[in-house]
Amino acid sequence: MNDLLTLAFTSFLVQNIILNQFLGICSFLGVSNKRSKALGMGLAVFFVITLTGMLTWAIYYFILSPSEFNNYTDLTFMRTIVFILVIAAMVQILEMAIKKFSPSLYSALGVYLPLITTNCAVLGVALLNIQNSFTFTETIIFSAFTSLGYSAVIFTFSFIREQMNKAPIPEGFKGIPAGLIAASIMAFIFKGFAGLI
């Protein structure tokens, strides 16, 4: 049980997917200008990462890896392309659901919703689950808490960016430059949590 709690804490704060592993930077900078968009993107990424983490784990161990289910045929070389197809399918399903149940969120996310398909954080988590040889339970914990960490960071960063838009910042630093400085400070803060484990 302690191992699962450590895994959850580590994947949420210490090894944060954005601030420590630098995955998902495109959407982090692109959608974090408003809290509503950041929250919507965070929730969408949470569902996609968690569900694709579980699906890709099952596909890898039951279909791609040599096992009794596939007559001991090694198909692991197809891992990346299969994972990308699973991610694309999950994003399409999520996009249709958001369009039907929340048209305002769908229009607010705009082009960034289909871009979840190419968000390297989603593929990165699926590959890290396999690389770390996680069990199915560990995969669920790692995927869920990594995506919650992504959501927390992008939402917090959107709040910071909204406040910076009101601040008297020199013209040359407005927008992305000031955002990158704030993100680097956030990365230092999150790295400080490593001392707790």
ABEGO torsion letter per residue (X at the ends): XAAAAAAAAAAAAAABAAAAAGBGAAAAAAAAABAAAAAAAAAAAAAAAAAAAAAAAAAAAAAABBBAAAGGBBAAAAAAAAAAAAAAAAAAAAAAAAAAABAAAAAAAEAAAAAAAABAAAAAAAAAAAAAGBBAAAAAAAAAAAAAAAAAAAAAAAAAAAAAAABBBBAAABEAAAAAAAAAAAAAAAAAAAAAX
